[in-house]
């Protein structure tokens, strides 16, 4: 009984001293923010506390002694009584636990890239026609377009096939026909495709392949796009020019000088811009015919070489294509898009599309803004130095897209298959 009373007295004393300490801490914490007229009352309370319980410092020492002498389990050698709801081998901390995620071998994945206008040649599609699906695609295209696209692709003439209103549908439909070869010979590619991209009008091919746009809607859109861009091209002489930039190239200044020259010749609001960022050294320029002739004449002195005209009649991906926007935009509004089954890289941003709303917006913008093909390829193939690259399929360009890829990433091009 005496022991019980002693414990109770000890607990009361400890509690009283702890309360005093807590109260003092509260006073000390807020004392600096207390108005001056309250300082006196707080002082009185503190003095009363000290009188009631003695000197605070001695109380603090006493409290420390009591806590040190409190009961512990240090003398308990047998800890078998302790229980836990967790298994004996459970990790102590979730943060420290390393969760193993199965790593996919990049060589088991695939990337599919599609060409743009200007690559298809008369007779090139013949190698795909023994695949039944390829013939069906051309039949559907013929019905939608209202003319025999297959005959034009097989027999030409090349000059007619190069016209924008024919070449764009031919490029997309031929690429889709080439996909039938992959479907027959390498069906796993469709299941393992990690990303896809299309160069210029080839972006529509990529979107059809990804399931974002149906085959029928895709053919209608490319027909309207081609016709609208043909109309824009016919408004004034214009074109596109491939150039190689040496380390001494002064491209920006040359483009400004070319526009100024065309303006002096009477061209209203002349345009001469980079329309396609092909790779680090190579660019595609586009603009008014007068401006392009100025560049051809002064290229060498400004550090440009390997100049070559593209077999197109328009300054694609520049403001000169502005007249084509209305028709294509109206047609695109009538199309229902689906979420792509794989990542589709945008020519405008060099990044994968985020949603279907962005697809509609950027497909229109792509007509009048530069194609960031180099940026697409850099991001698509970015990986640690020692990692393998996925198998790439160059669909329908007869090796043109693989050649461009080699200029951007030679290691990625090593595992590229031309279809």
LUMKEVEX-765824 format. One record per residue (C-alpha): residue in one letter; z, x, y. Coordinates in Angstrom, 1 decimal, always signed. Layout:
% LUMKEVEX-765824
code=A	z=Z	x=X	y=Y
...
//
This chain:
% LUMKEVEX-765824
code=X	z=+0.0	x=+0.0	y=+0.0
code=X	z=+0.8	x=+2.8	y=+2.3
code=X	z=-2.6	x=+4.4	y=+1.6
code=X	z=-4.4	x=+1.2	y=+2.4
code=X	z=-2.5	x=+0.9	y=+5.8
code=X	z=-3.3	x=+4.5	y=+6.6
code=X	z=-7.0	x=+3.9	y=+5.9
code=X	z=-7.1	x=+0.8	y=+8.0
code=X	z=-5.4	x=+2.6	y=+10.9
code=X	z=-7.8	x=+5.5	y=+10.6
code=X	z=-10.8	x=+3.2	y=+10.6
code=X	z=-9.5	x=+1.3	y=+13.7
code=X	z=-8.9	x=+4.6	y=+15.5
code=X	z=-12.4	x=+5.9	y=+14.6
code=X	z=-14.0	x=+2.6	y=+15.7
code=X	z=-12.1	x=+2.7	y=+19.1
code=X	z=-13.1	x=+6.2	y=+19.8
code=X	z=-16.7	x=+5.6	y=+18.8
code=X	z=-16.8	x=+2.5	y=+21.2
code=X	z=-15.5	x=+4.7	y=+24.0
code=X	z=-18.2	x=+7.3	y=+23.3
code=X	z=-21.0	x=+4.7	y=+23.3
code=X	z=-19.7	x=+3.1	y=+26.5
code=X	z=-19.6	x=+6.4	y=+28.2
code=X	z=-23.2	x=+7.2	y=+27.0
code=X	z=-24.4	x=+3.9	y=+28.5
code=X	z=-22.7	x=+4.6	y=+31.8
code=X	z=-24.1	x=+8.1	y=+31.9
code=X	z=-27.7	x=+7.0	y=+31.1
code=X	z=-28.0	x=+4.5	y=+33.9
code=X	z=-25.7	x=+6.1	y=+36.5
code=X	z=-28.5	x=+7.7	y=+38.5
code=X	z=-30.3	x=+4.3	y=+39.0
code=X	z=-27.1	x=+2.3	y=+39.9
code=X	z=-26.8	x=+1.1	y=+43.5
code=X	z=-24.2	x=+2.9	y=+45.6
code=X	z=-22.0	x=-0.2	y=+46.1
code=X	z=-21.5	x=-0.4	y=+42.3
code=X	z=-20.5	x=+3.3	y=+41.9
code=X	z=-16.9	x=+2.6	y=+42.8
code=X	z=-16.4	x=-0.1	y=+40.1
code=X	z=-18.1	x=+2.0	y=+37.5
code=X	z=-15.8	x=+4.9	y=+38.4
code=X	z=-12.8	x=+2.7	y=+38.0
code=X	z=-13.9	x=+1.6	y=+34.6
code=X	z=-14.4	x=+5.2	y=+33.6
code=X	z=-11.0	x=+6.2	y=+34.8
code=X	z=-9.4	x=+3.3	y=+33.0
code=X	z=-11.1	x=+4.3	y=+29.8
code=X	z=-9.9	x=+7.8	y=+30.1
code=X	z=-6.3	x=+6.7	y=+30.8
code=X	z=-6.4	x=+4.3	y=+27.9
code=X	z=-7.8	x=+6.6	y=+25.3
code=X	z=-6.9	x=+10.0	y=+26.6
code=X	z=-9.1	x=+12.9	y=+27.6
code=X	z=-12.7	x=+12.3	y=+26.4
code=X	z=-13.3	x=+15.9	y=+25.3
code=X	z=-10.3	x=+15.8	y=+23.0
code=X	z=-11.4	x=+12.5	y=+21.6
code=X	z=-14.9	x=+13.9	y=+20.9
code=X	z=-13.3	x=+16.8	y=+19.0
code=X	z=-11.1	x=+14.4	y=+17.1
code=X	z=-14.1	x=+12.2	y=+16.2
code=X	z=-16.0	x=+15.2	y=+15.0
code=X	z=-13.1	x=+16.2	y=+12.8
code=X	z=-12.9	x=+12.7	y=+11.3
code=X	z=-16.6	x=+12.6	y=+10.5
code=X	z=-16.5	x=+16.0	y=+8.9
code=X	z=-13.6	x=+14.9	y=+6.7
code=X	z=-15.3	x=+11.6	y=+5.7
code=X	z=-16.1	x=+10.9	y=+2.1
code=X	z=-19.3	x=+12.4	y=+0.7
code=X	z=-21.0	x=+12.5	y=-2.7
code=X	z=-21.1	x=+16.2	y=-2.9
code=X	z=-18.5	x=+16.3	y=-5.6
code=X	z=-20.4	x=+13.8	y=-7.8
code=X	z=-22.0	x=+15.9	y=-10.5
code=X	z=-23.3	x=+12.9	y=-12.5
code=X	z=-26.1	x=+11.2	y=-10.5
code=X	z=-27.3	x=+9.1	y=-13.5
code=X	z=-25.9	x=+6.0	y=-11.9
code=X	z=-28.6	x=+6.0	y=-9.1
code=X	z=-31.5	x=+3.7	y=-9.7
code=X	z=-35.0	x=+3.3	y=-8.2
code=X	z=-37.8	x=+0.8	y=-8.6
code=X	z=-40.4	x=+3.5	y=-8.7
code=X	z=-41.6	x=+5.4	y=-11.8
code=X	z=-40.3	x=+8.9	y=-12.2
code=X	z=-43.8	x=+10.5	y=-11.4
code=X	z=-44.4	x=+8.4	y=-8.3
code=X	z=-45.5	x=+10.4	y=-5.3
code=X	z=-42.7	x=+11.0	y=-2.7
code=X	z=-45.1	x=+10.3	y=+0.3
code=X	z=-48.3	x=+8.4	y=+0.5
code=X	z=-49.6	x=+10.7	y=+3.2
code=X	z=-49.2	x=+13.8	y=+0.9
code=X	z=-51.0	x=+12.1	y=-1.9
code=X	z=-54.6	x=+13.3	y=-2.3
code=X	z=-56.9	x=+10.5	y=-3.3
code=X	z=-59.9	x=+11.7	y=-5.2
code=X	z=-63.1	x=+9.9	y=-4.2
code=X	z=-66.1	x=+10.5	y=-6.5
code=X	z=-68.7	x=+12.5	y=-4.7
code=X	z=-72.3	x=+11.4	y=-5.0
code=X	z=-74.8	x=+14.2	y=-5.7
code=X	z=-77.3	x=+14.1	y=-2.8
code=X	z=-80.1	x=+14.9	y=-5.3
code=X	z=-79.5	x=+11.5	y=-6.9
code=X	z=-80.2	x=+9.8	y=-3.6
code=X	z=-83.6	x=+9.3	y=-1.8
code=X	z=-85.0	x=+9.0	y=+1.7
code=X	z=-88.3	x=+7.3	y=+2.5
code=X	z=-90.4	x=+8.1	y=+5.5
code=X	z=-93.6	x=+6.3	y=+6.8
code=X	z=-96.5	x=+7.5	y=+8.9
code=X	z=-97.8	x=+6.2	y=+12.3
code=X	z=-101.2	x=+5.5	y=+13.7
code=X	z=-103.9	x=+8.0	y=+13.4
code=X	z=-103.3	x=+9.4	y=+9.8
code=X	z=-105.2	x=+7.0	y=+7.6
code=X	z=-108.8	x=+8.0	y=+6.6
code=X	z=-111.5	x=+5.9	y=+5.1
code=X	z=-111.1	x=+5.7	y=+1.3
code=X	z=-107.5	x=+7.0	y=+1.2
code=X	z=-106.1	x=+3.8	y=-0.2
code=X	z=-108.3	x=+3.8	y=-3.2
code=X	z=-105.8	x=+5.8	y=-5.2
code=X	z=-103.2	x=+3.0	y=-5.0
code=X	z=-105.5	x=+0.1	y=-6.0
code=X	z=-104.9	x=+0.4	y=-9.8
code=X	z=-101.4	x=-0.7	y=-9.1
code=X	z=-101.4	x=-4.6	y=-9.3
code=X	z=-98.9	x=-4.9	y=-6.4
code=X	z=-101.1	x=-3.0	y=-4.0
code=X	z=-104.0	x=-5.3	y=-4.5
code=X	z=-101.7	x=-8.3	y=-3.9
code=X	z=-100.5	x=-6.8	y=-0.6
code=X	z=-104.1	x=-6.4	y=+0.6
code=X	z=-104.9	x=-10.0	y=-0.4
code=X	z=-102.0	x=-11.3	y=+1.6
code=X	z=-102.9	x=-9.1	y=+4.6
code=X	z=-106.6	x=-10.3	y=+4.5
code=X	z=-105.4	x=-13.9	y=+4.7
code=X	z=-103.0	x=-13.3	y=+7.6
code=X	z=-105.3	x=-11.1	y=+9.6
code=X	z=-108.5	x=-13.2	y=+9.1
code=X	z=-110.7	x=-10.3	y=+8.2
code=X	z=-111.2	x=-8.0	y=+5.1
code=X	z=-108.8	x=-5.1	y=+5.8
code=X	z=-109.3	x=-3.6	y=+2.4
code=X	z=-113.1	x=-3.3	y=+2.9
code=X	z=-112.5	x=-1.6	y=+6.2
code=X	z=-110.1	x=+0.8	y=+4.7
code=X	z=-112.4	x=+1.6	y=+1.8
code=X	z=-115.8	x=+1.6	y=+3.5
code=X	z=-115.1	x=+2.2	y=+7.2
code=X	z=-116.7	x=+3.2	y=+9.5
code=X	z=-113.9	x=+5.7	y=+10.6
code=X	z=-114.6	x=+5.0	y=+14.2
code=X	z=-113.8	x=+1.3	y=+13.8
code=X	z=-110.8	x=+2.1	y=+11.6
code=X	z=-109.4	x=+4.3	y=+14.4
code=X	z=-109.3	x=+1.4	y=+16.8
code=X	z=-105.7	x=+0.5	y=+17.6
code=X	z=-106.1	x=-3.2	y=+16.7
code=X	z=-107.4	x=-2.2	y=+13.2
code=X	z=-105.6	x=+1.1	y=+12.6
code=X	z=-102.0	x=-0.2	y=+13.1
code=X	z=-102.3	x=-3.0	y=+10.4
code=X	z=-104.2	x=-0.6	y=+8.2
code=X	z=-101.5	x=+2.0	y=+8.5
code=X	z=-98.6	x=-0.4	y=+7.7
code=X	z=-100.4	x=-2.2	y=+4.8
code=X	z=-101.6	x=+1.1	y=+3.2
code=X	z=-98.0	x=+2.4	y=+3.4
code=X	z=-96.8	x=-0.7	y=+1.6
code=X	z=-99.5	x=-0.4	y=-1.0
code=X	z=-98.4	x=+3.2	y=-1.6
code=X	z=-94.8	x=+1.9	y=-2.2
code=X	z=-96.2	x=+0.1	y=-5.3
code=X	z=-96.9	x=+3.5	y=-6.8
code=X	z=-93.3	x=+4.4	y=-6.4
code=X	z=-92.2	x=+1.0	y=-7.8
code=X	z=-94.3	x=+1.6	y=-10.9
code=X	z=-93.5	x=+5.3	y=-11.4
code=X	z=-90.1	x=+5.8	y=-9.8
code=X	z=-88.3	x=+2.5	y=-9.6
code=X	z=-85.0	x=+4.2	y=-9.2
code=X	z=-86.0	x=+5.2	y=-5.6
code=X	z=-85.5	x=+1.6	y=-4.4
code=X	z=-81.9	x=+1.6	y=-5.8
code=X	z=-80.9	x=+5.0	y=-4.5
code=X	z=-82.5	x=+5.0	y=-1.1
code=X	z=-79.9	x=+6.1	y=+1.5
code=X	z=-82.1	x=+5.9	y=+4.6
code=X	z=-85.6	x=+5.3	y=+5.8
code=X	z=-87.6	x=+5.9	y=+9.0
code=X	z=-91.1	x=+5.2	y=+10.3
code=X	z=-93.1	x=+7.2	y=+12.8
code=X	z=-94.2	x=+5.0	y=+15.7
code=X	z=-95.8	x=+1.9	y=+14.1
code=X	z=-94.5	x=+3.1	y=+10.8
code=X	z=-91.1	x=+1.8	y=+11.9
code=X	z=-92.4	x=-1.7	y=+11.0
code=X	z=-93.2	x=-0.3	y=+7.5
code=X	z=-89.6	x=+1.0	y=+7.2
code=X	z=-88.1	x=-2.3	y=+8.3
code=X	z=-90.3	x=-4.2	y=+5.8
code=X	z=-89.3	x=-1.8	y=+3.0
code=X	z=-85.6	x=-2.2	y=+3.9
code=X	z=-85.8	x=-6.0	y=+3.7
code=X	z=-85.0	x=-6.6	y=+7.4
code=X	z=-88.5	x=-8.1	y=+8.0
code=X	z=-90.5	x=-10.0	y=+5.4
code=X	z=-93.9	x=-8.8	y=+4.3
code=X	z=-95.7	x=-11.7	y=+5.9
code=X	z=-93.8	x=-11.5	y=+9.2
code=X	z=-94.3	x=-7.8	y=+9.2
code=X	z=-98.1	x=-8.0	y=+8.9
code=X	z=-98.2	x=-10.7	y=+11.6
code=X	z=-96.1	x=-8.5	y=+13.9
code=X	z=-98.2	x=-5.4	y=+13.4
code=X	z=-101.4	x=-7.4	y=+14.0
code=X	z=-100.1	x=-8.7	y=+17.3
code=X	z=-98.7	x=-5.3	y=+18.3
code=X	z=-102.0	x=-3.6	y=+17.6
code=X	z=-104.1	x=-6.2	y=+19.5
code=X	z=-101.7	x=-6.1	y=+22.5
code=X	z=-101.7	x=-2.3	y=+22.6
code=X	z=-105.5	x=-2.3	y=+22.4
code=X	z=-105.7	x=-4.6	y=+25.4
code=X	z=-103.3	x=-2.3	y=+27.3
code=X	z=-105.4	x=+0.8	y=+26.3
code=X	z=-108.6	x=-0.8	y=+27.5
code=X	z=-107.3	x=-1.4	y=+31.1
code=X	z=-108.0	x=+2.2	y=+32.1
code=X	z=-109.0	x=+5.6	y=+30.5
code=X	z=-105.9	x=+7.1	y=+28.7
code=X	z=-105.0	x=+9.0	y=+25.6
code=X	z=-102.6	x=+11.3	y=+23.8
code=X	z=-102.5	x=+15.1	y=+23.5
code=X	z=-100.6	x=+17.3	y=+21.0
code=X	z=-99.3	x=+20.6	y=+22.5
code=X	z=-97.2	x=+23.6	y=+21.4
code=X	z=-94.6	x=+24.9	y=+23.8
code=X	z=-94.2	x=+28.7	y=+23.9
code=X	z=-90.9	x=+30.2	y=+25.2
code=X	z=-92.5	x=+30.5	y=+28.7
code=X	z=-93.6	x=+26.8	y=+28.8
code=X	z=-93.0	x=+25.0	y=+32.1
code=X	z=-93.7	x=+21.5	y=+30.6
code=X	z=-91.7	x=+19.5	y=+33.2
code=X	z=-93.5	x=+21.0	y=+36.1
code=X	z=-96.9	x=+20.7	y=+34.4
code=X	z=-96.4	x=+17.0	y=+33.9
code=X	z=-95.5	x=+16.4	y=+37.5
code=X	z=-98.5	x=+18.4	y=+38.7
code=X	z=-100.7	x=+16.4	y=+36.3
code=X	z=-99.5	x=+13.1	y=+37.8
code=X	z=-100.0	x=+14.4	y=+41.3
code=X	z=-103.5	x=+15.5	y=+40.5
code=X	z=-104.4	x=+12.1	y=+39.1
code=X	z=-102.9	x=+10.4	y=+42.1
code=X	z=-105.1	x=+12.6	y=+44.4
code=X	z=-108.1	x=+11.4	y=+42.4
code=X	z=-107.3	x=+7.8	y=+43.3
code=X	z=-105.4	x=+6.7	y=+40.1
code=X	z=-102.7	x=+4.2	y=+41.1
code=X	z=-99.3	x=+5.0	y=+39.7
code=X	z=-100.5	x=+7.7	y=+37.3
code=X	z=-98.5	x=+8.5	y=+34.1
code=X	z=-98.2	x=+11.7	y=+32.2
code=X	z=-95.1	x=+12.0	y=+29.9
code=X	z=-93.8	x=+13.3	y=+26.6
code=X	z=-94.4	x=+10.3	y=+24.3
code=X	z=-93.2	x=+11.8	y=+21.0
code=X	z=-90.7	x=+14.5	y=+20.4
code=X	z=-92.2	x=+15.9	y=+17.2
code=X	z=-90.2	x=+19.1	y=+16.7
code=X	z=-88.6	x=+21.8	y=+18.8
code=X	z=-91.9	x=+23.4	y=+19.9
code=X	z=-94.4	x=+20.6	y=+19.4
code=X	z=-94.6	x=+17.6	y=+21.6
code=X	z=-97.1	x=+14.7	y=+22.0
code=X	z=-98.1	x=+14.0	y=+25.6
code=X	z=-99.6	x=+10.8	y=+26.8
code=X	z=-101.0	x=+9.4	y=+30.0
code=X	z=-104.0	x=+8.8	y=+32.2
code=X	z=-107.2	x=+10.6	y=+31.2
code=X	z=-107.3	x=+12.4	y=+34.5
code=X	z=-103.8	x=+13.8	y=+34.0
code=X	z=-104.5	x=+14.9	y=+30.4
code=X	z=-107.7	x=+16.8	y=+31.6
code=X	z=-105.5	x=+18.6	y=+34.2
code=X	z=-103.1	x=+19.7	y=+31.4
code=X	z=-106.0	x=+20.9	y=+29.2
code=X	z=-107.3	x=+23.0	y=+32.1
code=X	z=-104.0	x=+24.5	y=+33.1
code=X	z=-102.1	x=+24.6	y=+29.8
code=X	z=-102.4	x=+28.3	y=+29.1
code=X	z=-101.1	x=+29.4	y=+32.5
code=X	z=-98.1	x=+27.1	y=+32.0
code=X	z=-97.2	x=+28.3	y=+28.6
code=X	z=-98.8	x=+25.7	y=+26.3
code=X	z=-101.1	x=+26.3	y=+23.4
code=X	z=-102.7	x=+24.6	y=+20.3
code=X	z=-103.8	x=+21.6	y=+22.3
code=X	z=-105.4	x=+18.8	y=+20.3
code=X	z=-106.4	x=+15.3	y=+21.2
code=X	z=-105.2	x=+12.5	y=+19.0
code=X	z=-107.7	x=+10.0	y=+17.6
code=X	z=-106.2	x=+7.1	y=+19.6
code=X	z=-107.4	x=+5.3	y=+22.8
code=X	z=-104.0	x=+4.6	y=+24.3
code=X	z=-101.1	x=+6.4	y=+25.9
code=X	z=-98.6	x=+5.0	y=+23.5
code=X	z=-94.9	x=+5.1	y=+24.2
code=X	z=-95.4	x=+5.4	y=+27.9
code=X	z=-95.2	x=+2.8	y=+30.8
code=X	z=-99.0	x=+2.4	y=+30.4
code=X	z=-98.3	x=+0.1	y=+27.5
code=X	z=-96.3	x=-2.3	y=+29.6
code=X	z=-99.0	x=-5.0	y=+29.3
code=X	z=-98.4	x=-5.2	y=+25.6
code=X	z=-94.8	x=-6.1	y=+25.8
code=X	z=-95.1	x=-9.9	y=+26.5
code=X	z=-97.2	x=-10.8	y=+23.5
code=X	z=-95.2	x=-8.7	y=+21.1
code=X	z=-91.9	x=-9.8	y=+22.4
code=X	z=-92.9	x=-13.5	y=+22.1
code=X	z=-93.9	x=-13.0	y=+18.5
code=X	z=-90.8	x=-11.1	y=+17.7
code=X	z=-88.6	x=-13.9	y=+19.0
code=X	z=-90.1	x=-16.3	y=+16.4
code=X	z=-89.2	x=-13.9	y=+13.5
code=X	z=-85.9	x=-14.2	y=+11.5
code=X	z=-84.5	x=-10.8	y=+10.7
code=X	z=-82.1	x=-9.9	y=+7.9
code=X	z=-79.6	x=-7.1	y=+7.6
code=X	z=-81.4	x=-4.0	y=+6.2
code=X	z=-80.5	x=-3.0	y=+2.7
code=X	z=-80.5	x=+0.7	y=+3.7
code=X	z=-80.1	x=+2.6	y=+7.0
code=X	z=-83.2	x=+2.3	y=+9.2
code=X	z=-83.4	x=+4.9	y=+11.9
code=X	z=-84.7	x=+3.8	y=+15.3
code=X	z=-87.4	x=+5.7	y=+17.2
code=X	z=-85.8	x=+4.9	y=+20.5
code=X	z=-82.3	x=+6.2	y=+19.8
code=X	z=-82.7	x=+8.6	y=+16.8
code=X	z=-79.9	x=+6.7	y=+15.1
code=X	z=-79.6	x=+4.0	y=+12.5
code=X	z=-79.9	x=+0.4	y=+13.7
code=X	z=-76.5	x=-1.3	y=+14.2
code=X	z=-77.5	x=-4.9	y=+13.8
code=X	z=-80.5	x=-7.2	y=+13.9
code=X	z=-80.1	x=-7.9	y=+17.6
code=X	z=-80.7	x=-4.2	y=+18.3
code=X	z=-83.7	x=-4.2	y=+16.0
code=X	z=-85.4	x=-6.9	y=+18.1
code=X	z=-84.5	x=-5.2	y=+21.4
code=X	z=-85.5	x=-1.7	y=+20.4
code=X	z=-88.7	x=-2.6	y=+18.7
code=X	z=-90.0	x=-3.9	y=+22.0
code=X	z=-88.6	x=-1.0	y=+24.0
code=X	z=-90.2	x=+1.5	y=+21.5
code=X	z=-93.7	x=+0.6	y=+22.8
code=X	z=-93.1	x=+2.0	y=+26.3
code=X	z=-90.5	x=+4.8	y=+25.6
code=X	z=-90.7	x=+8.1	y=+23.8
code=X	z=-90.4	x=+8.4	y=+20.0
code=X	z=-87.4	x=+10.6	y=+19.1
code=X	z=-88.7	x=+11.7	y=+15.7
code=X	z=-87.1	x=+15.1	y=+15.7
code=X	z=-83.7	x=+13.6	y=+16.5
code=X	z=-84.2	x=+11.0	y=+13.7
code=X	z=-84.9	x=+13.8	y=+11.2
code=X	z=-82.0	x=+16.0	y=+12.4
code=X	z=-79.4	x=+13.3	y=+12.1
code=X	z=-80.9	x=+12.0	y=+8.8
code=X	z=-80.7	x=+15.4	y=+7.1
code=X	z=-77.5	x=+16.7	y=+8.8
code=X	z=-75.1	x=+18.1	y=+6.1
code=X	z=-72.9	x=+21.1	y=+5.3
code=X	z=-74.8	x=+24.3	y=+4.9
code=X	z=-74.4	x=+24.6	y=+1.1
code=X	z=-75.1	x=+20.9	y=+0.3
code=X	z=-78.2	x=+19.8	y=-1.5
code=X	z=-80.8	x=+17.5	y=+0.1
code=X	z=-81.8	x=+14.1	y=-1.2
code=X	z=-85.3	x=+13.7	y=-2.6
code=X	z=-87.7	x=+12.6	y=+0.2
code=X	z=-90.8	x=+10.5	y=-0.3
code=X	z=-93.6	x=+10.8	y=+2.2
code=X	z=-95.3	x=+7.4	y=+1.7
code=X	z=-99.0	x=+7.0	y=+2.7
code=X	z=-99.6	x=+9.9	y=+5.1
code=X	z=-101.4	x=+12.2	y=+2.6
code=X	z=-98.8	x=+14.9	y=+3.4
code=X	z=-98.8	x=+14.7	y=+7.2
code=X	z=-95.1	x=+13.6	y=+7.4
code=X	z=-94.0	x=+16.3	y=+5.0
code=X	z=-95.7	x=+18.9	y=+7.2
code=X	z=-93.8	x=+17.6	y=+10.3
code=X	z=-90.6	x=+17.6	y=+8.3
code=X	z=-91.1	x=+21.2	y=+7.4
code=X	z=-91.3	x=+22.1	y=+11.1
code=X	z=-87.9	x=+20.4	y=+11.6
code=X	z=-86.0	x=+21.2	y=+8.4
code=X	z=-87.8	x=+23.4	y=+5.9
code=X	z=-85.1	x=+23.0	y=+3.2
code=X	z=-85.3	x=+19.2	y=+3.3
code=X	z=-89.1	x=+19.5	y=+3.1
code=X	z=-88.8	x=+21.5	y=-0.2
code=X	z=-87.6	x=+18.4	y=-2.0
code=X	z=-90.2	x=+16.1	y=-0.3
code=X	z=-92.7	x=+14.3	y=-2.6
code=X	z=-96.1	x=+13.1	y=-1.1
code=X	z=-97.0	x=+9.7	y=-2.5
//
